[in-house]
């Protein structure tokens, strides 16, 4: 299969290109397209065979549920049952936008789309290309991130092409995405609204609408949970990982810099290709290594936007080992560290240099 790449103006997507993509979706084929968060790999959410094509193209485990993208809130009554008032309250505040809600699925949604679960993940994107595709196709679009399973999520069309070239017929290229991290996922099927994946919509923002909202304990864990039922994408399997071994250090920033340098020098002396994940504020401290700045600590949205692209750059460098800094803060910083933890296989260590440990 030859993969076609079609460039679009994000603000004014060409109707002919959108119509071509919509026709493919209606025929049960796959199309990659930008959203405000990351690029998605779309298929007809109500077509079991089309959903299976997503899993096959990505190499994605079949028990990892897909997010269904919708054009309006009328879809809630079609795709979900027993829709709580909290869902409409969140939709009014955050849709269109980077928030996914977990609800009890209706009979209309096949188990192939939900990873075998009796729940469905729903989101209304704000990106104009995504919205045009939804409206033109007239279907609900199941769309996980458009990358090979386990790889850093795609924030540019070239990332999609890198992973899925020859596996899908069409990629709509809208340029770099705006946010760069996948949507916040909140589970509304229990008594307490629980965040299953942090994102741009933070816990504090959710509590402005639902004061009782909280994190699912699995989200805050510093280790991968075994035998976990993945109620949302990204909960169970290793994600976002570069090919090299990524180790993250946390603590006082000066200690972090010193520990990263110490570990990077050690591996460099052993003959390995070493790289460093730094910030704008610290990148000049690592001039002896291949260093990449992921953004400004004072502007965490820049870190979110650049994170996955930077992780992919380390693959292009051929890095055997990548040593990086923590970026933990409240709010969006929690989402950034959630992705870094998974990318590092939870290899987060104290930053105090070994010679100073007691």
N, C-alpha and C positions, 0 to 999 in steps of 0.2 A: 504493500500500500504506500502511495506517495502522500506525504502530509503537505497540505497547502497552507501557506502563511499569508493572511490578508491583513494589511495595516488599516486601521480606522482612526478617525478623529474622535477622541474620547468625548468631546462635548457635542459633536454632530455626526454620529455614526451613519455611514452611507446605508440607505435603505436596501440597496441591492445586495450588499455584503451580508447584512443582517438576514435578509430573506433567504439567501443561500444557506446560511447556518441553520435557520429555522426549518428549512425543508429537510436537511439532514437529520435533525432531531426528530421530526415527524416520521421519518423513515426508519427510526430505531437506531440511528448512528450516533457517534460521539462527536462533540465539538468542545474545544477548549476556548474559554473566554475570560476576560478580566472582570473582577468585582473590585469593590473598594478595599477589600482585605488582601486576597491573593487571587491568582488565576484558578478557575474551576474547570473540572472536566465534566461536561454536562451530558445527560441522557434523559429520555422520558422517564420520569419517576414512577409512572404507573405501568410501565412496560417491563416485566420481569427479565426478559431477554436482554433488553437494553441495559438494565442495571448490572446484569452479569458481565456485559462487555466492559463496564467501568472497572470492575474488579480484575478482569483479565488484563486489560491494558496497563493498569497500575501495578499488577502483582500484589494486590491488596487482599488480606485475609477476609474471607466471606462473612465473618462475624463482626466486622468493623462497620458500623452503620454509616449511611450516607445522609448528607443534609439536603433537604428538598427546598429549592428556591421558588418563591411565589411572587406574584405581581400585586396582590391586594389581600386584605384581611378576609375577604369572602372565602378564601381557600381554607381558612381554619375550620369552618363548618363542614367542608368536603373531606379534608384529609385527617381530621382529628375528631375524637368523640369526647364528650364530657369536658368541653373546653371551659376552663375556669375563668372567672372575671379577671383574675390576675394577668392572664394572657392578653386580654384586650387592653388592659391598663398599660402593660409593657409595650404593646404594639403602638399605642397612641403616643407614647413617649419616645420610643427608639426606632420605630420602623418608618420609612426605609432606613436601614443602617446595619451595623455590624453586631447584631444580636440574634442568636439562634435559641429557639424555645423547644424543649422536649415535652411532648404531649402524648396522650394515649392515642394510638393510631386508629383510623377508621378502617373498615373492610376494603376500602378503595385502594389502600397502599399495600403493595405486595411485600412479603417478607424478604424478598431479594433486595429491596431498597433499604429495609430497616435492619439488616444484619441478623434477621431471625427474631427480632424483638417485637414486643407488642406496643412499642412506642415509636413516635416519628419525630425527627428533628426538622424544624421549619424556620426559614429565614427569608426576609424580604430585602434584597440588596438595594443600595442606593446608586450604584454605578450606572451610568446612562446606557452603556453598551449592554450590560446584563439586563437592564429593564426593557430595553428595546427587543432583546432576544426573547424574553418571557412574553411580552405583549404580541410580538409578531408570530411566534410559534403557537401561542394559545395553549401551551402545555405547562405542567409543573416540571421543573428541571432538577433532577438529582445531580449534585455537583460537589464531590470532594475536591481537594486540591489537585491540580493537574500536574502531578509529579509521579515518578516511580515511588512505590511505597517505601517509607523509611528515609527518603532523601529530604533535604531542605525544601520547604514549600516554594513554589514558583511565584516570584513577584514581577517577572518580566516574561515576555513571550519567548525569548531565547532560552529561558530555563525550561519551559514546556517542551520546546523543540529538542533540547538536549536530552531529555528523559523519554519523550514519547514519539520521536520522529519515526515514521513508518508504522506506527501503531494506531493512529487516529487520522481521519481524513482532513480535518480543518482546525486551524488555530486562528482566532481573531486577536490581532495584535493591537492593543490599545495603549502600549507604552507601559512604563513602570506604574504599579498600583499606588494608591494613596497611603494606606495604613501599613501594610506589610506583615501583619500578624492576623491569623484566622480569627473569626468572630468569637465573641464571648458566648458560651453555652450555658443556659440555665434550665434546670429540670423543674418542671411545674407539676409533676405527677404525684408528689408526696405532700405531706402537710406543710413542710418548710421548703421554700424555693431554694435550690442548691446550685451553686456555680460548679459545673463539671469541667469547664475550661475557661481560664481567664483571658480577657482580650481588651479591646479598646473601651468597651462599656465596663466600667469598674464596679466593684462591690458597693462603693459609696454611692455611685450613680444609681445602681439598682435599688438601694435602700431608700432613695428619695421617693420611689414608687411603692416598693415592698419593703417596709422596715425590718421584716423578719428574715430577709434573705441572708444566706450564709454560704461559706465554702463547703463543698463536699470534702471530708477529711482526706480522701485519696489525692486531691489536688495539691494539698500542702505537704504531702509526704516527701521525704528526701530519699526514697527508694522506690523501685518499681514493684508494684503490687502483683503477686502471683495469683492465678486463678480468678482474676477480676473479670466480671461481666462488663463489657464495654458499652455503657449506656450512651456514650457520645464518642465521636471520632477523637482519636489521640489519647484515650485513657489507658489502653492496654498494651500497645506495641511501641517499640522504639521508633522515634520519629526524628526528623530534621537533621540526621547525623551526617557530618562530612565523612569522607573516606579515611582520613587520618584520625588518630586518637586524640580526642578533645578533653583537656583537663581544665577545670575552672577553680579559681582561688577566691576566697572571700575574707573580709576583715577590713582593718584599717587600710586605706588606699596605698599609703606608703609601704606598708608591709606586703600588700598584694603585688606592687611593682617589683619589689626586691625578690619575692618568692618566684614570680614569673621569670625574671631574669636568671635566677639561680637554676631553675629547672630547665629553662631553654638552653642555657650554656652547657649543662650536663649532657643533654641529648645531642646537641650540636657537636660536642667533642667526641661522641660515640659514632659520628658519621651520619646521623639522621638529618633529613630535611625538616627544619623547624620553622614554625610560624607563630605569630602572636596576634591575639584578638584584643585590641586596645580601644581606648576612647580618644577623641580629639585632644583631651586634656593631657593624656599620658603617652601618646604615640611616639613622641620624640625621645622617650626614655628607652626605646627598644631599637635603636638604630642599627644594632649589630645583627638583627634578624629580619626576616620577611614579615613586616608588620602591616596590619590592616586596621584602620579606624572604623568602628561601626557607627560612630555618631558622637553627639555631645551629651555629656552627663546632665548638663543644665537644660537640655531639650530632649527628653526621653523619647519623644515621637520620632526623632531622627534615628535613634537606635532601633526602634521597632521597624521603621521603614527599610533600614539597611541590613538587618540581621541575617536574613536568609540569603541575600545576595552575597554577603561577606563570607558566609559559611561555604557557599559554592566556589568562591574565589580561592579558598584554600585547596580545594580539589584541583583547580587549574594550576596551582603552584606545585602540586605533587607533595604536599606536606604530610610527613609521617606522624608528626606530633604537633598539636596546636595547644598553646597555653594561653588562657584568657582570664580576664577580670570579671568579677560579678558586677551586675548593674542593679542590684535589688533596691527598690524603693516601693512605697505604697503606690496603689493605682496601677498605671500602665507598666511600671517596673515589675510588678508581680507577674504579668503576662510574659514579659521579656525573660524573666528568670525561669518561668515554667518551660519555655521553649529551650533555653540553654541547658537546663537540667536534663531534659530528654535527649538533646543533641550530644551531651557529654556522657550519656548512660549513667547519670546521677553521680559522676565523678567530680564532686565539689569538695574541696579540701580547705582547711584553715590556712591562712596566708602567712602565719608566723614562720619565718625561715627556720630551717631545721637546726641550725646552730643555736637558735634562741629558745628552742623547745626545752622544757624542763624534764 
